[in-house]
Amino acid sequence: MRQAASTPVGIVYPLAVMLPLTLGFSTYALLPGGVGGATIQKALILFAFLIVAALLGVRMPPMPVWVIGGVIVAAYVLGLITQAREISGIDTEMLLGAAGLLYPWLAFFIDWRRVAPEWRAMSLAVMPAGAVVVSVLLGGTGVVDMTIIREEYTGAFRLSAGMPSAYLAGLALIGVMGAAWLWARGRWVGPYLALLNCAIVALTGTRVATLAAGLVLAGALVLALIRKLPQRIPALALSVVGLIGALVVLLPNFLQRTRESGRGGLFDGSGRDQAWSYFWSRLLEHPWAGFGPGSSPLLAGESSNHVVRESFLSPHNTYLTMAADMGIPLAIVFFFALGWTVWGVWRRAGGSERWVVLLACSAALIYAYFDNLLTAPQSAVAFVMFLAMMGAGARVGTPDQDSEGDASVLSPGSRREESRDLLAGRKGSPRREWRDRREAEGTTAE
């Protein structure tokens, strides 16, 4: 099984983890048993993590991921101590909220080095289209009522594929990142998958996600032209045609959402200004410890503003969500650890891939300010999978021709693995082989 992971069959492993993301939690809620749809979806992803880890092997995650986990646990404990939610005892909902923040990071425990980097990237790039296909197939059977395109209250039409449109947009945004990663590795299909995912994002009508996806695509095009990546000219021509088509076909739909969603104006936030103001005022009640993980729905239900109460189960701002859940000090530590993780991924990546990391994380920073990057399952799981798989490097003992990074950056145990490989007579790291060759050449010259 592990040998097959290095072949095209390897794409099955990351796809198995992300397969539950092809359906929205409302679809899972239709299953008998009375269990919440979101809980079922998380359980399926957790089960997939365990199966894939058993097949590929377990690898200890880097230190910043442990810090992230520690921060979430500490936030739960503080929530119990302060009882800011005015719920005594274990507080099951807050425990589930903490678990909801933790489970995506289990992706770092899987040894993704056994899956070829191209197939890791491909899995992310094809997932959004897969979600649309799954919803069409299920909807066609008539067994499940899957809304492919829905008309929202503004009168605008949005691609949803059986889940909230913003969730599909988040998944497709990560799909653009995966496609750019694939392109940076010189694979011709990368730009076309990036364009397809950009189209999916735009069809969801999610404005900031479309902007973020466009940023990644534009940056990837510049990178392709500079590095002379394959298919750069056709991709540039298709991007120009797609942009013109989007302005003609999709811009009126975006403007419809803007005009009817609130105060009007190009940058109307669909009520976000009211939600942010409310959640910020609540945060100031408990700025040091917050209200505990997963508190946003509870806080929204206590709002006297019907817009917040009915439309904002969270602030639609990842930074504000984490601050309200953890308190400002722990939120700062959380985002510091996240930045530390990204830095490690950047160090581990090769030349062109480093630019993809920068593009992807710049887009994620923008998207996180206006939506739920780390709490909505489609974006949270896919984004952490992107970081975990991109930072995993090549297979143990196998040189990665496209990687210029230090294999020890992300994994504290990688140097120990090298030592064990060398003592056992196995092939060492590319850096060690290079040093051995230099020493041998020096000896011969003498």
N, C-alpha and C positions, 0 to 999 in steps of 0.2 A: 504493500500500500504506500509506504513512504517513498519507494523508488518511483512509483507512478506519479507522485506529486510533482516531480520535476518535469513531467511531460505535459501536454495540453490537458490531460485528465486533471491536473492540479487545480484547474479553475473551479472544480466541483467543491473544494473545501471552503473557500471564502463565500462562494454562492450559497452553500448550505447554511452558513451562519446568517446571511442576509436575506434568505428566502422569506422569513416571516415579515419582512418589511414590505413585501409586495402587496400586502393587504392592510387596510386601516383597522384600528382597534374596534370600530363599530361593527365590522364584519365578524370579528372574533366574539363580540358580545352576543351574536346570534346563536352561538353554541349552547347546548343545554347545560345546566348545572348552576346557573346564576352567578358565575364568576365574571368579574369585570373584563371587558375586552382587552384593556391595556395590560392587565395582569397576565392574561393568557399569552399575549404577544411576547411579553418579557420572559415568561417561563419557557416558551418555545426557543427564543434566542439563547437563553441560558443553557437549555438542553443541547442545542446545536454547538455552543461553545465547548461543552464537556465532551461531546462525541468527537469533534474535530481535534481537540487537545489530546484525546486518547489516541487518535490516529497519527497525528503529526508529531506529538511530543510536547512537553511543557518546557518553557524557557522563562527564567526569572525576569520580570520587567525591570526597567531602569528605575533609579532612585526617585525621580520626580513623580512617577506613577504611584509609588508607595506614599509619597507626600499627599498626592491628591486623595487617595483612599483614606489616609489618616485624617485629613481635613473634613471629609464627609462624615466619618465616624464621630469626630470631635463635635461637629455641628449637631449631630443627633443627641449626643450625651448632654451638650449644653441646652438643647431644647427641652430635654427631660428635666434638667435641674432648674431652669428658669421658669418652665411651664408658661411660656409666653402665649401659647395657644389656649391656655386655660383648660387643658385636658390632662387629667392625672393618670398615673399608671404608665404602662409601656407605650401607649399612643401608637396603635397599629398603623394608622394612616401616615404618621411621620416616619415610622420604620419602613414602610413601603416607599415613601418618598426618598429616603436615604438609599434604599436598594435600587431605586430607579436612576439615581445619579451614579451609583457604583458599577452596575453591571456592564455598561459599554466598555469599561476599562479592562475587563477580563480579556479583551482582544490581545493585550500585551503579554498574556501568559502563554499564548500559542507560539510554537516555533515555526513561524512563517518562512524561515529560510529554506525549508524543504519544498516550498512552492516557488517555481520560477517567477521572478519579478514581473515579467510580461503578463502572466496569468493572474497575478494579484491585481495589477492595474486593470486588466480586461474585466475582471469581475465587478469592479466599481463602475466601469464605463457602461456595462450592459444592463445593470440593475434597473435604472429608471424605465428603459424601454420594456424590460421584462415585467415591471409592475403594470404598465399600460396593457401589455398583451394578456397578462393574467386576469386583469379586470374585465377585458373584452370577452375572454373565453368564459369566465364565470357568469358574466352578465348575459351572454348568449344562451347559456343553458337554462336560464330562468329560475334556477334553484336559489340564487342569491341576487338580491336587487343591488346591482352595481351601477352607480351613476358615473358615467364616463366624463361627461361635460355637464356642468350644472350652471344654472343662472342664479346669481346671488341677488341680494336685496337691492343692489345698485342698478340692476339690469344688465351688468356685464356678464359675459360667459367665461367660465374658467375650467380648464382641464383638471379633473380631480382623480379619475381612475380609482374610484371606490375609497378614497381617503380625503382628508382635508387638503385643499389645493396647496396650501403652504407646506404641508408635509411632503407632497410630491415634488414641490419646488426645491426643498432642502435636499432630498435624495438626488435629484437631477443636478443640483449644484455640485455635490460631491462627485457625481458622474463626470462632470466636466473636468474636475481635478484629476480623476483617474485616467481620463482620455488624454489629458495634457501630459501626464506621467508616461503613458504609453508612447505618445509622440516623441517625448524627449529621449526615449530609448531607441528611437529610429524606426518605429513600427508604422507602416503606411496607413493603417486603419485608424490610428489615433485622432487625426484631425477630423475625420468624418464622424466619429463617435462624439467628439467634442461639439461639433455643429448640431448633431442630433439632440444631444442633451441640452444645449442652449435653446433649441426650438421647444423642447418640452418645458423648460423653465418659463420661457416667454408665454407659452400657451396657458400656463397656470394663472397668468395675470398677476403674479407676485412681483411687485416692482423692484424691491431692493435685491431679491434673489436674482432677478434678471440683470440688474446692474452688476452684481458680483460675478455672475457667470460670464457676462461680457468682458469684465476685467480679466478674468483668467484666459478667455479665448484670445483677447487682443494681445495679452502678454505672451501667450504661447505662439501666436503668429509672428511677433517680433523676434522671439527666440528662434523660431524656425528659419526666418530669413537670415538671421545673423549666423546661426550654426549650420545653415544649409541642410535642414532636416528634410526628409522625403515628403513629397506631395505639398510643398509649401506654396507653390504658385496656384495649383487648383484650389487649395484650401483658402487662399486669400481671395480668389475670384468668387468662390461660393459664399464666403463671409460677406463680401460686398453685396452680392445679390440677395443674400438672406437679410441683411440689414435694411436694404431698400424695401424688400417685401414686408418686413416687420413694421416699418414705418407706415406703409400703406394699409396693411391688413390689421395689425395688432394695436397700433397707437390709438385709434379711436376707442378700442376696448379699455385700454389703460386710462384714457381720459374719462371714460364713462365711470369707472371706479372712483376716480379722483373727484369728479364733480358731485357725485351723489353720496359719497361716503362721510362727509362731514362739512367742514367749513369751506371746502373748495380750494383751488390753488394747486399748482403742480406738485407740491411736496406735502399735500395733505396726508396725515398718518392714519386715517380710518379710526380715529378715536384714541390713538396712542398717547396723544398729549394729555388726555384726561386720565388714562390708565397710569401713565408714568407719574403724574402728579399725585394720584391717590396712593400708589404703592410706595412712592418716596416718603410721603407723609407717614405711612404706617411703619416704614423702616426706621424713621426717626424716633419712633416710640421705643424701639429696642435696637439701637445701632450697634451695640457691642456683641450681642449673641444672636440677633435675628429671631425668627419665629420657629426655626427648625426646618429641615428638609421637607420639600413638598407642601409648603404652607400657602403657596399662591392661590389655589382654589378656595381655601378656607377664607383667606383675606378678601378675595374678590366677592365671595358670598356675603360678606359683612358690609360691602359698600352701599351707600345710599344712592349712588349714581347708577342708573339702570344700564347705561352703556358698558360700564365696567363690570357690573354684576352679570350681565347676560352674554357679553362678547369677549371677556378677557379673563380666562381661567389662570392666566399668567400675565405678567407685564408686557410680553412680546419684546423683551429686552433682556438678553442673557446676563448682562452685568448686574442689572437691577434685581433679577430673579435670584442670582447667587447671593447677593448682599442681603436680600430679605430672608433667604433661607438660612444663611450662615452668620450673618453679622458682617460688618465692614472689615474687621481685622482678618477673619478667616477667609473671606472672599478675596482679599488681597493676596494671601498666601496661596489660595487655590489658583488664581490666574498667574501668579509668579511661577508655580510649579508647571502649569500648562505651557507657559512660555519657555521654561527650561526643557520641557519635553520636545517642543518644536525645535529648539536650538540643537538638541541632540539628534533629531531626525535630519536637520540641515547638515550637521557635521558628518553624518553617516552617508549622506547622498553623494552621488557623483556630480560632475560639472553641470550638465544640462538639468539634471534632476533637482539640483539645489535651487535653480530659478523657479522650478515648479513648486517647490516647498514655499518659497517666498510669495509667489502669486497666490497659491491656495490659502495660505494663512492670512494674507492681506484681505482676500475676499471673505474669509471666515470672520475676520475682525469687523468688517462692515456689516455682514449679514447678522452677526450676533447682536449688534446694537439695535436692530429692528425686529429680531425674531428669536425663536427658541432653539438655538443651535445645539445646546447640550442637554435639552430636556425632551424635545420631540424625538421619538424613536428613530424615524427615518433619517434625520440629519445627525443625531448623536451617535448612533451605532456606526453609520457609514463614515462619519468624520474620524472617529477613533480608530476604525479599521484602516482608514487611509494612513493615519499616523503610524499605527502599529506595523502595517505591512511595508510601508515605505521605509521605515527605520530598521527593518529586520536584517537588511543586507543580503548577502548571498548565502548559499548553503554552507554548512560547516566544512572547512577544508577545501572549498571550491572558489577559485579566484573569480571575482565579479569584474568583468572587463570595463563596465561603465561606472564603477564606484571608485572615487578618489578619497573617500573618507577613512576614518580610523575605526576599525571594527570593534574597538573597545569602548567607544563613546557611549553607546546605549546600554550595553550589557556588562554589569560589573564582573560577571563570571567568564567573559569571553577570553581573557588572558589565561585563566585557569584551564579553559577548554583547550587553548593552544598548547599549553604545557603538557596536558594529558595526551593530546594527539602526538606530540613530538616524542614523548617518553615511550608511547606505544608503537612508534615507528610509522605513524601515519603522516600524511602530508600536512604541513603547517600552513600558516597564513601567507597570503601573497607578499606582505611586507617582510616576513622572515625569509621567504624564498629569495626575494630580491637581495637581502643582506647576505645570504649564503652565496649567491652568485657573485656579488661584488668581492667577497672575501676570497672566493676561489680564483677569480680573475687576478686579484692582487698577488696571491701565492704563485700563480703561473708566471706572472710578469717577473717576479723575483728570481 
